């Protein structure tokens, strides 16, 4: 779960922030709660999930839309 959280957090930076961000956060939280051996990746997944959502909100405020693009 920690690795999946990390990968989804990275992928969420590029596409589907609204979907992949919360999933990455949830997977990281479950992995940490279960005491995973890959604690660093779970923490990175948690951080990337939060960054996904912050990035989405920031670009939404700048563009005044529900989505963002380059």
Order of alpha helices (4+ residues) and beta strands (2+ residues): alpha-alpha-alpha
